[in-house]
Amino acid sequence: MERSKSLSIKSVKIYKAVLIGFISILILSYVAINAMRRGYLGILFALIYFGFMIFYWYPSLLKFIRQIKEILYDKENLYVKEGEYEIQIPYHLVKDVEIVSLDGLYKFKLYQHDQFGDEVICKPSLWYPLNFKRIDAELNQIRAYVRKAHREYKEQIGSDRSLPSN
């Protein structure tokens, strides 16, 4: 079946790079301003905070950003793509679709752990707060596909479990 739409922005790689750069500049600016305002104690605090950021917080940020994928969909499946690699996820394996952040990151929770983990995150639009009606309508359509697939899957499992008559 032909994939009907892409749910992700076209430049996922650029979005990831800009996000990492913006957050890094924001934190480094905070540390530098704090160091300048408080003298030697501020410099010590800034070095401790910078070390904490590099060894603890930054790896978690990178792990989260690696979860952002390009997602395509049709009436029967989600297609999660990263580079040249793509997997197909039937809707009955999707547990939930929820918003993660105010800038419009959406998380698809899966029943099974696949190559990308048990969660896949996508960014449907760079302008999310401004065009939330269109994006929410599209995600509500996907939620409807998920509910329909769950019903059909339960009916199929129920009919397969019935005992044969004599």
Secondary structure as UniProt FT lines:
FT   STRAND          5..6
FT   HELIX           12..52
FT   HELIX           53..57
FT   HELIX           58..66
FT   STRAND          70..73
FT   STRAND          77..82
FT   TURN            83..84
FT   STRAND          85..90
FT   HELIX           91..93
FT   STRAND          94..99
FT   TURN            102..103
FT   STRAND          106..114
FT   TURN            115..116
FT   STRAND          117..122
FT   TURN            126..130
FT   HELIX           132..160
//
